[in-house]
Amino acid sequence: MGYGHAAEQVASVRPESVQVLLDYYDAVWGRTETVLEGATKADLDRIVDESWEPPVTMGVRWVSIVDDDVQHAGQAWYLRGLFERSA
């Protein structure tokens, strides 16, 4: 679906190393754990984005994030299968 990036822009992203990606993952996961561990049931109903109608709650945003993550994982496994079959 894209977020306004042209194919050339996406193709130009070249991490310095695998370690950079692993470090990024570790930092994101660490921050995610901190947020999730501190969350309460009341936080699920808190409005976090008023630019939508209806406004988006924290609970809805978390569902959206999990859905994105599952889709990306599926895409990665699909590509892995393609590569393994072509080798």
Number of C-alpha atoms within 10 A of each C-alpha: 3 7 5 7 9 9 9 8 9 10 9 8 8 7 9 8 8 9 10 11 12 11 11 12 12 12 11 12 12 11 12 11 11 11 10 10 9 8 12 9 8 9 13 15 13 14 15 15 13 10 8 7 7 9 12 16 16 17 17 15 15 13 11 12 12 11 12 12 12 12 12 12 12 12 12 12 12 12 12 12 11 11 10 9 8 7 5
